[in-house]
Amino acid sequence: MAAPLVSVVVPLYNDRRTVDLCLRSVLEQTYRKLEVIVVDDASADDSAELAGRHPVTLVRAERNGGPGATRNLGVQNARGEIIFFLDADLTLHPEAVAQAVELFEENPEYGAVFGIPDKEPLFDDGPVCDYRILQYHYWRKSAEGLVSGGFYALGAVRRSAFLEAGWFNSALRQTEEIDHAERLAARFPLLLTSRVRGRLSDESRMRPLLRKAFVRGRLRVPFYLDRGRAMQGMETGGRAAASVLAALTLLTPPSVLVWPAAAPVPVLALLACVLADLGQYLFVARERGPAFLVFFTGCHLLVSTAVVAGLATGLAQWSFSGRFRRMYRTGVPA
């Protein structure tokens, strides 16, 4: 059986810091039957010029369309039987593409295989980045197996399965992945696996991280309510409870000034929050020690509270806005 052609699709938007590292890692893959398609989403920096110095097909969008539109444009220019999506702020381990191809050969029923980033960041960008990478890695590693959510920053999809599920909804700029993966998972098994590995660069400052957590929480509300459930895999009931408990931990201390008897509430909420996802905290303690665990816990309380605030805002918006309720059915952002 002939080896399939793999099209590596790299969406690019103002990624001058990482694009050379990303493309170099693709071109150094042990699997050689591949083409590389870089889609510049109207970058304002020189990242497209840097990408063009590599032996890749460079496609330029006329205007900024977001990740869904950019990935669609990449697929439209791809010839491969397998589409390997890779965000420009990631690098691949040398065997990543070969492992994806092997997994498809072993499991011809699979529609997609999604990878797991390393627990070490691409750059040493400080403790907030370390928090984010460790949390990102652990949640995915703990969900390894069949999932209903897709991680298109690092994942391969059979072209035939992609086309059957349909194109990314280009109107969804923040949640296009969960929308597409839901359609894909309704037709094919999806695998989350550490056999496909990469290294990620992520947020290094807390404010943009909190903003992202809030927005994504808000935009997930109509998705969850349409389907009556969260995504299979990372989004467990325990973690949902832990997020609510994190918000209680941070928001209840002022009430102690009015009602001193409430003093145990934030302490008990923190303890329950940690116990609800204990494996995560044990993992961080093993990796980085108790001092960093304290910092990690503080960051996670803030991010979880931002998620809860986003969900609460989304519920209010869902109650009053028909457009917001229908956004995943109509493709109209709200």
C-alpha positions as CSV (number, residue, x, y, z in Angstrom):
1,M,0.0,0.0,0.0
2,A,1.5,3.3,-1.1
3,A,2.2,5.9,1.6
4,P,-0.4,8.7,1.7
5,L,0.5,12.3,0.9
6,V,0.1,14.4,4.0
7,S,-0.7,18.1,3.6
8,V,0.6,20.1,6.6
9,V,-1.6,23.2,6.9
10,V,-0.1,26.0,8.9
11,P,-2.4,29.0,9.6
12,L,-0.2,32.1,10.2
13,Y,-1.1,35.5,11.8
14,N,1.6,37.7,13.2
15,D,3.8,34.7,14.2
16,R,7.2,36.1,13.3
17,R,8.7,34.8,16.6
18,T,7.8,31.2,16.0
19,V,7.3,30.6,12.3
20,D,10.9,29.6,11.5
21,L,11.0,27.1,14.3
22,C,7.6,25.8,13.3
23,L,8.4,25.2,9.7
24,R,11.8,23.9,10.4
25,S,10.2,21.2,12.6
26,V,7.9,20.3,9.8
27,L,10.6,20.0,7.2
28,E,12.7,17.8,9.5
29,Q,9.9,15.2,9.9
30,T,10.9,11.6,9.5
31,Y,7.9,11.1,7.2
32,R,8.9,12.5,3.9
33,K,5.8,12.3,1.7
34,L,4.3,15.6,2.6
35,E,3.6,19.1,1.4
36,V,3.5,22.2,3.5
37,I,0.9,24.9,3.0
38,V,1.2,28.1,5.0
39,V,-1.9,30.3,4.9
40,D,-1.2,33.9,5.9
41,D,-4.3,35.5,7.5
42,A,-3.4,39.0,6.4
43,S,-0.5,39.4,9.0
44,A,0.6,42.9,9.9
45,D,4.2,41.8,10.6
46,D,6.8,40.1,8.3
47,S,5.9,36.5,9.3
48,A,4.6,35.7,5.8
49,E,7.9,36.8,4.3
50,L,9.8,34.6,6.8
51,A,7.6,31.7,5.9
52,G,8.2,32.2,2.2
53,R,12.0,31.6,2.7
54,H,11.2,27.9,3.4
55,P,10.2,25.4,0.7
56,V,6.4,25.7,1.3
57,T,3.4,26.8,-0.6
58,L,2.4,30.3,0.7
59,V,-1.2,31.3,0.3
60,R,-2.3,34.8,1.3
61,A,-5.8,35.7,2.4
62,E,-7.1,38.9,1.1
63,R,-8.3,40.0,4.5
64,N,-8.2,38.6,8.0
65,G,-10.8,35.9,8.4
66,G,-9.8,34.1,11.6
67,P,-8.6,30.5,12.2
68,G,-11.6,28.7,10.6
69,A,-11.5,30.6,7.3
70,T,-7.7,30.3,7.3
71,R,-7.8,26.5,7.8
72,N,-10.5,26.2,5.1
73,L,-8.2,28.0,2.6
74,G,-5.4,25.7,3.5
75,V,-7.6,22.6,2.8
76,Q,-8.7,24.1,-0.5
77,N,-5.1,24.3,-1.6
78,A,-4.1,20.9,-0.2
79,R,-3.7,17.7,-2.2
80,G,-3.1,15.2,0.6
81,E,-5.2,12.3,1.7
82,I,-4.4,13.4,5.3
83,I,-4.6,17.0,6.4
84,F,-2.2,17.7,9.4
85,F,-3.2,21.0,11.0
86,L,-0.4,22.8,12.9
87,D,-0.6,26.3,14.4
88,A,2.4,28.5,13.8
89,D,3.2,28.8,17.5
90,L,3.9,25.1,17.8
91,T,6.8,22.9,16.8
92,L,6.5,19.1,16.0
93,H,8.6,16.3,17.3
94,P,10.4,14.7,14.4
95,E,8.1,11.6,14.3
96,A,4.8,13.3,14.8
97,V,3.5,13.0,11.2
98,A,4.8,9.5,10.9
99,Q,2.9,8.6,14.1
100,A,-0.3,10.1,12.8
101,V,-0.1,8.2,9.5
102,E,0.6,5.0,11.4
103,L,-2.4,5.5,13.7
104,F,-4.6,5.9,10.7
105,E,-3.2,2.7,9.2
106,E,-3.8,0.9,12.4
107,N,-7.3,2.3,12.8
108,P,-8.9,3.0,9.4
109,E,-12.2,3.9,11.1
110,Y,-10.7,7.0,12.8
111,G,-11.6,10.4,11.4
112,A,-8.9,12.3,13.2
113,V,-6.0,11.9,15.6
114,F,-5.1,14.9,17.8
115,G,-1.8,15.4,19.5
116,I,-0.7,16.5,23.0
117,P,1.8,19.3,23.6
118,D,4.8,18.7,25.9
119,K,4.8,19.8,29.5
120,E,7.7,22.2,28.7
121,P,7.0,25.4,26.7
122,L,8.6,26.3,23.5
123,F,10.2,29.4,25.1
124,D,11.1,30.2,28.7
125,D,8.5,33.0,29.0
126,G,8.0,33.1,32.8
127,P,5.8,31.5,35.4
128,V,2.4,32.4,33.8
129,C,3.4,30.6,30.6
130,D,4.7,27.7,32.7
131,Y,1.3,27.5,34.4
132,R,-0.6,27.5,31.2
133,I,1.6,24.9,29.5
134,L,1.5,22.5,32.5
135,Q,-2.3,22.9,32.8
136,Y,-2.8,22.5,29.0
137,H,-0.6,19.4,29.0
138,Y,-2.1,17.7,32.0
139,W,-5.7,18.1,31.0
140,R,-5.0,16.7,27.5
141,K,-2.8,13.9,28.8
142,S,-5.5,12.9,31.4
143,A,-8.1,12.7,28.6
144,E,-6.0,10.6,26.3
145,G,-8.3,8.2,24.3
146,L,-11.5,8.7,22.3
147,V,-12.9,12.2,22.6
148,S,-15.5,14.4,21.0
149,G,-13.5,17.6,21.1
150,G,-10.9,18.6,18.5
151,F,-7.5,20.3,19.0
152,Y,-6.7,21.5,15.5
153,A,-3.6,23.3,16.6
154,L,-1.9,19.9,16.5
155,G,-3.9,17.2,14.8
156,A,-4.4,15.2,11.6
157,V,-7.8,14.6,9.9
158,R,-8.5,12.3,7.0
159,R,-9.5,14.5,4.0
160,S,-12.5,12.4,3.2
161,A,-13.7,12.7,6.9
162,F,-13.1,16.4,6.9
163,L,-15.2,17.0,3.8
164,E,-18.0,14.8,5.1
165,A,-18.2,16.8,8.3
166,G,-18.1,20.1,6.4
167,W,-15.9,23.1,6.4
168,F,-15.0,25.1,9.5
169,N,-17.6,27.7,10.3
170,S,-15.7,30.9,9.5
171,A,-18.1,33.1,11.4
172,L,-16.9,31.4,14.7
173,R,-13.5,33.0,15.5
174,Q,-13.0,31.5,19.0
175,T,-14.9,28.2,19.0
176,E,-14.7,27.0,15.5
177,E,-12.8,23.9,16.7
178,I,-15.4,22.6,19.0
179,D,-18.1,23.2,16.4
180,H,-16.2,21.3,13.7
181,A,-15.1,18.5,16.0
182,E,-18.7,17.9,17.1
183,R,-19.7,17.3,13.5
184,L,-16.7,15.1,12.9
185,A,-17.3,13.1,16.0
186,A,-20.9,12.4,15.0
187,R,-19.5,10.5,12.0
188,F,-16.1,9.1,13.1
189,P,-14.1,8.2,16.2
190,L,-11.6,10.9,17.2
191,L,-8.4,10.0,19.1
192,L,-6.4,12.2,21.5
193,T,-3.0,10.7,21.8
194,S,0.5,11.4,23.1
195,R,2.0,9.5,20.2
196,V,1.6,12.8,18.3
197,R,3.6,15.4,20.1
198,G,4.7,19.0,19.8
199,R,5.9,22.0,21.8
200,L,3.7,25.0,22.4
201,S,4.2,28.7,23.0
202,D,1.4,30.3,24.9
203,E,0.3,33.4,26.9
204,S,2.9,34.8,29.2
205,R,0.7,37.5,30.9
206,M,-2.3,36.9,33.0
207,R,-4.6,39.6,31.6
208,P,-4.9,38.2,28.1
209,L,-5.2,34.7,29.5
210,L,-8.1,35.8,31.7
211,R,-9.7,37.6,28.7
212,K,-9.4,34.5,26.6
213,A,-10.9,32.2,29.3
214,F,-13.8,34.6,29.8
215,V,-14.6,34.9,26.1
216,R,-14.4,31.2,25.4
217,G,-16.6,30.4,28.5
218,R,-19.2,32.8,27.2
219,L,-19.2,31.5,23.7
220,R,-19.5,27.9,24.8
221,V,-22.9,28.4,26.5
222,P,-25.1,28.0,23.3
223,F,-22.9,25.1,22.2
224,Y,-23.5,23.3,25.5
225,L,-27.2,24.1,25.7
226,D,-27.8,23.0,22.1
227,R,-26.3,19.6,22.8
228,G,-27.2,19.1,26.4
229,R,-23.7,18.2,27.4
230,A,-20.0,19.3,27.5
231,M,-17.3,17.8,25.3
232,Q,-16.2,14.2,26.0
233,G,-12.6,14.2,27.4
234,M,-11.2,17.1,29.3
235,E,-14.4,18.7,30.4
236,T,-15.4,16.5,33.3
237,G,-18.1,17.1,35.9
238,G,-15.4,17.3,38.5
239,R,-13.6,20.1,36.7
240,A,-16.9,22.0,36.2
241,A,-17.5,21.7,39.9
242,A,-13.9,22.8,40.6
243,S,-14.4,26.0,38.5
244,V,-17.4,26.9,40.6
245,L,-15.5,26.2,43.8
246,A,-12.6,28.3,42.6
247,A,-15.0,31.3,42.0
248,L,-16.4,30.8,45.6
249,T,-12.8,30.7,46.9
250,L,-12.1,34.1,45.5
251,L,-15.5,35.8,45.8
252,T,-16.6,34.8,49.3
253,P,-13.9,36.4,51.5
254,P,-15.5,39.9,51.5
255,S,-18.6,38.4,53.0
256,V,-16.6,37.5,56.1
257,L,-16.5,41.2,57.0
258,V,-20.3,41.2,57.2
259,W,-20.8,37.7,58.5
260,P,-17.7,36.4,60.4
261,A,-19.3,32.9,60.7
262,A,-18.7,32.5,57.0
263,A,-14.9,32.5,57.5
264,P,-14.5,28.7,56.8
265,V,-16.4,29.0,53.5
266,P,-13.4,30.1,51.2
267,V,-11.1,27.7,52.9
268,L,-13.5,24.8,52.4
269,A,-14.2,25.9,48.9
270,L,-10.4,25.9,48.1
271,L,-9.9,22.5,49.6
272,A,-12.9,21.0,47.6
273,C,-11.6,22.7,44.5
274,V,-8.2,21.1,44.8
275,L,-9.7,17.7,45.6
276,A,-12.1,17.8,42.6
277,D,-9.0,17.8,40.3
278,L,-6.4,16.4,42.6
279,G,-4.4,14.7,39.9
280,Q,-3.6,18.0,38.3
281,Y,-2.1,19.4,41.5
282,L,-0.1,16.3,42.3
283,F,1.3,16.4,38.8
284,V,2.4,20.0,39.2
285,A,3.9,19.3,42.6
286,R,6.0,16.5,41.2
287,E,7.1,18.5,38.2
288,R,7.9,21.9,39.8
289,G,7.7,21.5,43.6
290,P,5.6,23.1,46.3
291,A,6.5,26.7,45.8
292,F,5.4,26.7,42.2
293,L,2.3,24.7,43.1
294,V,1.2,27.7,45.2
295,F,1.6,30.0,42.3
296,F,0.0,27.5,39.9
297,T,-3.0,27.2,42.3
298,G,-3.4,31.0,42.4
299,C,-3.3,31.2,38.6
300,H,-5.8,28.4,38.2
301,L,-8.2,30.0,40.7
302,L,-8.2,33.2,38.6
303,V,-8.6,31.4,35.3
304,S,-11.4,29.2,36.6
305,T,-13.2,32.3,38.0
306,A,-12.9,34.0,34.6
307,V,-14.4,30.9,33.0
308,V,-17.3,30.9,35.4
309,A,-17.9,34.6,34.8
310,G,-17.9,33.9,31.1
311,L,-20.4,31.1,31.5
312,A,-22.7,33.3,33.7
313,T,-22.5,36.1,31.1
314,G,-23.2,33.7,28.4
315,L,-26.3,32.3,30.2
316,A,-27.6,35.9,30.6
317,Q,-27.0,36.6,26.9
318,W,-28.6,33.3,25.9
319,S,-31.7,34.2,27.9
320,F,-32.2,37.5,26.0
321,S,-30.6,37.1,22.6
322,G,-32.1,34.8,20.0
323,R,-29.1,35.5,17.8
324,F,-26.7,34.3,20.5
325,R,-28.8,31.1,21.0
326,R,-28.7,30.3,17.3
327,M,-25.0,31.1,16.6
328,Y,-23.9,27.5,16.2
329,R,-26.9,26.8,14.0
330,T,-26.7,29.8,11.8
331,G,-23.0,30.6,11.8
332,V,-23.7,34.2,12.9
333,P,-21.3,35.4,15.7
334,A,-22.7,37.1,18.7
